[in-house]
Amino acid sequence: MSAPYVRPSERVAARRRRLFLWLPLLMVGALVTVVAGPMIIVFNSLDVAGAALMLGGLLGFALDVEK
């Protein structure tokens, strides 16, 4: 017989979302932006993808904290 499933509290769930969902989006976005190229003058599609990932992670984190 298995133990019953215990749902984490709202605080624990929020911390897990921030750690496992929003933080990786920010980190991957920053990594893509850095790998896109060292030139600041040229703005290519990898820069756009990195900025979009970072913006998504930042907005998700901000909306999650606001709750």
Secondary structure, DSSP 4 states (H G I P E B T S, - for coil): -PPPP-PPPHHHHHHHHIIIIIHHHHHHHHHHHHHT-S-SS---HHHHHHHHHHHHHHHHHHHHHH-
